[in-house]
Amino acid sequence: MPPKSKQRKEVPTRQPDLRDAVIQAGDFVLVQIPSGDITSVKVDPNTTATIKKFGSFHANELIGQKFGNAYEIQGKKLKALPPRTLQEVEDTEATNELINDGEFVQPLTITEIQALKEAGAHATDIIKKQIELHSNYSLKTEYSKEKYKKRKEAKYFRTFTTIAPTLSNVCEYWFSKDQARIRDIRVDTLSQLLNLANVRPGGRYIVVDDASGLVVSAMLERMGGEGRIITIHDTESPPPYPVMTNMNFSPETTSILSSLNWATADEDYTPILPPTELDTTDSKSERQKSRLNKRKAVTNQLYSTRRELFDGEFHGLVLATQYDPWSIIEKFAQYLGGSANLVVYSPHPQILADLQTKLRTIPEWLSPSLTESWLRRYQVLPGRTHPLMNMSGSGGYLLHAIRVYDDPEASYTQLYRHRSKKTKTDTEGSCTPAVGDTSTPLVDLEGGNHSSEVDEMETTEDVILSSTV
């Protein structure tokens, strides 16, 4: 008989993320002005959007438009601009050594420039007139001429470009705006954090985010509405997380997020909540019923989140907090499964160095390592490629460790029996048992889903190392 053909299990396709495609009503849109600065504008229907002192326009003109387009503000309306291409600049033998940028090099005064603006002259005409009257412009090199034009465009042009709300763009925006609010997390450090924590759709994570929601936003984007995130915070109500507003997440994406404060995350604490029922025989008004229903929903959500946290077996613990990380690890490590990842971020290396020393003495934590990401930005232009003059000195530090079950009495036989109950199944439902020697003691690494998870033990040396570190 011919062998039965395997029937491949159909995996539902995920819908594309429309928030990167077009601007929708109510979105927070990042816009870049000619000077290179980036700001945020809220696009509400039938309102006027203002870009600081740069100008204002009708917000309806942006709704439904694609990200990445350039516009010029003309009155209260927007004029779409064609994309600019990179032009090859051919240098000449001219040099800047004979140029003397003195007081009378540019005879066009501020009063005259203001008069041109009031007369309705376009920014291009003003720049052209300045170039014509510049006595030393012809002595400049071609590169210097391009720089001069760009400085004048940044000063007089009322144009901007919309930027897609990707994690990289939002992180860059907040790092340049107020990096202290995101605890100096640079975009390359954030990418390393996600990689070390093995953030993926379907994962379950405990997060302490004091970086204005940057870490939570990054995890939500990568998980795509599949899995679970429980955040621990200070406030009585859920934290606002201002970074998350710039991501324009859909309700489906944020539905996997729940929060507990430090008190409700304690098993010995009994929450004090307002009553969800009134002790009266009088008929309740619709307003009272609505308020009681909301209270009941909040109470049920709180108890459900607490129960889920205390049940444990989470895949990772991610910390970016101002508090002592060791006290948090002591409290929440019990809720992590085997092979769960611990990732701690801090802008100060000594805090993580002390934490690494403590974790090395505990067999429960495997291979604690401390790293610092390094980033150098370059200007890439024809004939002018070089590192930027101003760059951040550090993007912070990361500590990573893997939690294992500290059970020296476990054996390969016990591991085999445990895995036979909780093993992966293929498309036909057959089990794939673990392979190993039945005589060597080890710690049980089952329970996590790390990218380097030990599903099949390859060497005895690896197992012994795990139990003795």
C-alpha positions in Angstrom: 0.0 0.0 0.0 1.3 3.5 -0.7 2.0 5.5 2.4 -0.6 7.9 3.5 0.1 11.4 2.5 0.4 13.9 5.3 -2.2 16.5 5.4 -0.6 19.9 6.2 -2.5 21.9 8.8 -3.7 25.1 7.5 -2.4 28.1 9.4 -4.7 31.2 9.3 -3.1 34.1 7.5 -2.7 37.3 9.6 -4.2 40.4 8.3 -1.7 43.1 7.2 -1.1 46.0 9.6 -3.0 48.9 8.1 -1.5 51.5 10.5 1.7 51.6 8.3 -0.3 52.0 5.1 -2.4 55.1 5.4 -3.2 57.9 7.9 -6.5 57.2 9.7 -8.7 59.6 11.7 -7.5 60.0 15.3 -3.9 58.9 14.5 -0.8 60.6 16.0 1.3 61.3 13.0 5.1 61.9 13.1 6.2 64.7 10.7 9.7 65.8 9.8 10.3 69.4 8.9 13.2 70.7 6.7 15.5 71.3 9.7 15.4 67.6 10.4 13.4 67.9 13.6 10.5 65.4 14.1 7.3 66.3 15.9 4.0 64.7 16.5 0.6 65.9 15.2 -2.8 64.5 16.1 -5.1 64.1 13.0 -8.7 64.5 14.1 -11.5 65.0 11.6 -12.7 68.5 11.0 -9.9 70.1 13.1 -6.9 72.3 12.4 -3.5 70.6 13.0 -0.6 72.8 14.1 3.1 72.1 13.8 4.4 74.4 16.6 5.4 77.7 15.0 5.8 76.1 11.6 2.3 76.5 10.4 -1.2 75.0 10.6 -3.5 73.2 8.1 -6.8 71.3 7.9 -6.3 67.8 9.3 -8.8 66.3 6.9 -6.3 66.7 4.1 -4.0 64.1 5.7 -6.7 61.5 6.4 -6.5 58.6 4.0 -3.1 59.7 2.6 -0.1 57.4 2.6 2.9 57.8 4.9 6.1 59.1 3.5 4.6 61.9 1.3 5.9 65.4 1.4 3.6 68.5 1.7 3.9 72.2 1.6 1.6 74.4 3.7 -0.1 77.0 1.6 -2.5 79.0 3.8 -4.6 76.3 5.6 -4.2 73.8 2.7 -1.6 71.3 1.8 0.1 70.9 -1.6 1.6 67.5 -2.3 5.2 67.7 -3.4 6.9 65.2 -5.8 9.6 63.1 -4.2 13.1 64.5 -4.4 15.8 62.4 -6.0 19.5 62.2 -4.9 21.5 64.3 -7.4 25.2 63.7 -8.1 27.3 66.7 -7.1 30.4 67.2 -9.2 33.0 69.1 -7.3 35.3 71.7 -8.9 38.7 73.0 -8.1 37.2 75.8 -6.0 38.1 76.0 -2.3 36.7 77.8 0.7 40.0 79.3 1.9 39.4 82.7 0.2 35.9 83.1 1.5 35.3 85.7 4.2 31.8 85.5 5.6 31.8 89.0 7.0 28.9 91.3 7.9 28.3 92.6 4.3 28.6 89.3 2.4 24.8 89.0 2.4 23.3 92.5 1.7 19.7 91.3 1.9 18.5 92.4 5.4 15.9 90.9 7.6 13.6 93.8 6.9 13.8 93.2 3.2 13.2 89.5 3.6 10.1 90.1 5.7 8.9 92.5 3.1 9.3 89.8 0.4 7.3 87.4 2.6 4.5 89.9 3.1 4.4 90.5 -0.7 3.7 86.8 -1.2 7.1 85.8 -2.5 7.7 82.0 -2.4 10.6 80.6 -0.3 12.3 79.6 -3.6 12.3 83.2 -4.8 13.7 84.4 -1.5 16.6 81.9 -1.6 17.3 82.6 -5.2 17.5 86.4 -4.5 19.9 85.7 -1.5 22.1 83.6 -3.8 22.2 86.4 -6.4 23.2 89.0 -3.9 25.7 86.8 -2.0 29.1 88.2 -2.9 31.1 85.1 -2.1 28.7 82.4 -3.4 30.6 81.8 -6.6 33.8 81.1 -4.6 32.2 78.2 -2.7 32.7 74.6 -3.6 29.8 72.6 -5.0 29.4 70.8 -1.6 29.3 74.2 0.2 26.7 75.5 -2.2 24.5 72.5 -1.5 24.9 73.0 2.3 24.0 76.7 1.9 20.8 75.9 0.0 19.8 73.3 2.5 20.2 75.7 5.4 18.1 78.3 3.6 15.4 75.7 2.8 15.2 74.7 6.4 14.8 78.3 7.4 12.2 79.5 4.8 10.4 76.4 3.5 7.1 75.4 5.1 7.2 71.8 4.0 7.0 68.5 6.0 7.1 64.8 5.4 4.9 62.3 7.2 6.7 59.3 8.8 5.2 55.8 9.3 4.6 54.9 13.0 7.1 52.0 13.0 9.0 51.1 16.2 12.3 52.4 14.9 10.8 55.8 13.9 8.9 56.2 17.2 12.0 55.3 19.2 14.2 57.8 17.3 11.5 60.5 17.9 11.4 60.0 21.6 15.2 59.6 21.9 15.7 63.0 20.2 12.8 64.6 22.0 13.4 63.5 25.6 15.6 60.5 26.0 15.4 60.7 29.8 11.7 59.7 29.7 12.6 56.5 27.9 15.6 55.9 30.2 18.1 56.5 27.4 17.0 53.4 25.4 18.5 53.7 21.9 16.9 51.9 19.0 19.7 49.4 18.7 19.6 48.5 22.4 15.8 48.1 22.1 16.3 45.6 19.2 18.8 43.6 21.3 16.3 43.6 24.2 13.6 42.1 22.1 16.0 39.5 20.7 17.4 38.4 24.1 13.9 38.2 25.6 12.8 36.1 22.6 9.6 38.2 22.1 7.3 36.5 19.6 3.6 35.9 18.8 2.1 33.6 21.4 4.6 34.4 24.1 3.7 35.2 27.7 5.8 37.9 29.5 6.0 39.9 32.7 7.2 43.4 32.1 8.2 46.3 34.4 8.4 49.3 32.1 9.4 52.7 33.5 10.4 53.9 30.0 7.1 55.6 29.2 5.8 52.4 27.5 8.6 52.0 24.9 9.4 48.4 25.9 5.7 47.5 26.1 5.1 49.1 22.7 8.0 47.2 21.1 6.7 43.9 22.5 3.1 44.6 21.4 4.3 45.3 17.8 6.3 42.1 17.6 3.6 39.9 19.1 0.8 41.2 16.8 -2.1 40.6 19.2 -1.1 37.0 20.0 0.1 36.0 23.5 0.0 37.7 26.8 1.8 40.7 28.6 1.2 41.6 32.2 2.8 44.8 33.3 3.7 45.8 36.9 3.5 49.5 37.7 3.1 52.1 40.5 -0.3 53.7 39.8 -3.7 52.6 40.9 -5.1 52.7 37.4 -3.4 51.4 34.2 -0.4 53.6 33.2 -0.9 55.9 30.2 2.3 54.9 28.4 2.7 58.0 26.1 5.0 56.2 23.7 2.1 53.8 22.8 -0.1 56.7 21.6 2.4 57.3 18.7 2.2 53.7 17.6 -1.5 53.9 16.7 -2.2 50.3 17.8 -5.6 48.7 17.0 -7.7 47.4 19.9 -6.9 43.8 18.8 -3.2 44.5 19.2 -3.5 45.9 22.8 -6.1 43.3 23.9 -3.3 41.0 25.1 -2.1 43.7 27.6 -3.1 43.7 31.3 -1.6 45.5 34.3 -1.2 45.1 38.0 0.3 47.5 40.5 2.9 46.4 43.1 0.2 45.7 45.7 -2.2 43.6 43.6 0.8 41.6 42.2 1.4 40.3 45.8 -0.2 37.0 46.7 -0.7 38.0 50.3 -2.5 41.2 49.4 -6.3 41.3 49.4 -7.6 44.0 47.0 -10.0 46.5 48.5 -12.6 47.2 45.8 -15.8 49.2 45.7 -19.0 47.2 45.9 -20.5 45.8 42.6 -24.0 45.4 44.1 -26.2 47.8 46.0 -27.9 46.5 49.2 -31.3 48.1 48.4 -34.6 46.9 47.1 -35.2 50.1 45.2 -35.0 49.8 41.4 -31.7 50.9 40.0 -31.5 53.6 37.4 -29.7 53.0 34.1 -26.8 55.1 35.2 -26.4 53.1 38.4 -26.6 49.8 36.4 -24.0 51.0 34.0 -21.6 52.1 36.8 -22.0 48.8 38.6 -21.4 46.8 35.4 -18.2 48.7 34.9 -17.1 48.1 38.4 -17.9 44.4 38.0 -15.9 44.2 34.8 -12.9 45.9 36.4 -13.1 43.6 39.4 -13.3 40.4 37.3 -10.4 41.6 35.1 -8.3 42.2 38.2 -8.9 38.8 39.7 -8.4 37.1 36.4 -5.0 38.8 35.9 -3.9 38.0 39.4 -4.8 34.4 38.9 -3.0 34.2 35.6 0.1 35.7 37.1 0.1 33.4 40.1 -0.3 30.4 37.9 3.1 31.1 36.5 4.9 29.4 33.6 5.7 32.7 31.8 8.3 32.8 29.1 10.1 35.9 30.1 10.7 38.7 32.6 11.7 42.0 31.1 12.7 44.9 33.4 13.4 48.6 32.4 12.9 50.2 35.7 14.3 52.8 38.2 13.9 50.3 41.1 16.4 47.8 42.3 16.1 44.9 39.8 17.2 42.2 42.3 14.1 42.8 44.6 11.8 42.5 41.5 13.6 39.3 40.3 13.2 37.7 43.8 9.5 38.5 43.8 8.6 37.3 40.2 11.1 34.6 39.4 8.8 32.0 40.8 6.3 32.7 38.1 8.7 31.9 35.3 8.9 28.6 33.5 11.9 26.6 32.5 14.1 28.2 29.9 12.5 31.5 30.5 14.5 34.6 29.7 15.4 37.4 32.1 16.4 40.7 30.4 17.2 43.7 32.5 18.0 47.1 31.0 19.7 50.0 32.8 21.5 53.1 31.7 24.1 52.5 34.5 26.5 49.5 34.2 27.3 49.2 37.9 23.7 48.2 38.8 23.8 45.4 36.3 27.3 44.3 37.3 26.2 43.9 40.9 23.1 42.0 39.7 25.3 39.7 37.6 27.4 38.9 40.6 24.4 37.8 42.6 22.9 35.7 39.8 26.1 33.8 39.3 25.9 32.4 42.8 22.4 31.0 42.2 22.1 27.7 40.2 18.6 28.7 39.1 20.0 31.3 36.7 22.1 30.1 33.8 24.8 32.2 32.1 24.1 35.7 33.2 25.8 38.1 30.7 26.2 41.8 30.6 26.4 43.6 27.2 26.5 47.1 25.8 25.3 47.8 22.3 27.5 50.0 20.1 26.2 52.3 17.3 27.9 54.6 14.8 25.8 56.6 12.3 27.1 57.6 8.9 26.2 60.3 6.4 25.9 58.4 3.1 26.2 60.8 0.1 28.2 60.7 -3.1 31.7 61.6 -2.3 30.7 62.7 1.3 30.3 59.5 3.2 31.7 59.9 6.8 30.6 59.3 10.4 28.3 61.9 11.9 30.0 64.5 14.1 27.4 64.3 16.9 26.3 60.9 18.2 25.1 59.4 21.5 27.9 58.0 23.7 25.9 55.0 25.0 22.5 53.4 24.5 22.4 51.6 27.8 23.3 48.2 29.1 21.5 44.8 29.1 21.8 41.8 31.4 20.5 38.5 30.1 20.1 35.2 31.9 18.1 32.0 31.5 16.0 30.5 34.3 16.3 26.7 34.8 14.6 24.4 37.3 17.1 23.9 40.2 16.4 20.1 40.7 19.6 18.1 41.0 17.6 14.9 41.6 16.0 15.0 38.1 17.2 12.5 35.6 16.9 11.7 31.9 14.2 9.2 32.7 12.1 11.7 34.6 12.7 14.2 31.8 11.5 11.7 29.2 8.4 10.9 31.2 7.7 14.6 31.7 8.2 15.4 28.0 6.0 12.5 26.9 3.1 14.3 28.5 4.0 17.8 27.2 5.7 17.3 23.8 5.3 18.9 20.5 3.1 17.2 18.0 3.4 17.1 14.2 0.6 17.5 11.7 -0.5 13.9 12.3 -0.5 14.3 16.1 2.6 12.0 16.7 4.9 12.9 19.6 8.6 13.7 19.4 10.3 12.5 22.6 13.5 13.9 23.9 16.7 11.9 23.4 19.3 11.4 26.1 21.2 9.2 28.5 19.2 7.8 31.4 22.1 7.9 33.9 23.2 11.6 34.0 21.5 14.0 36.5 20.3 17.3 35.0 18.0 20.2 35.7 14.7 20.2 33.9 14.7 22.8 31.1 11.1 22.2 30.1 8.5 24.9 30.2 10.0 27.8 28.2 10.2 28.7 24.6 13.6 30.4 24.3 15.0 30.7 20.8 17.8 28.3 21.9 15.5 26.1 24.0 16.9 22.7 24.7 14.3 20.4 23.1 16.9 17.6 22.4 19.9 17.3 24.6 23.0 17.0 22.5 25.9 16.5 24.9 26.2 15.4 28.5 28.6 18.3 29.2 25.9 20.9 28.5 23.6 19.3 31.0 26.2 19.1 33.7 27.1 22.8 33.1 23.4 23.7 33.6 23.2 22.1 37.0 26.5 23.4 38.3 26.7 27.1 37.2 
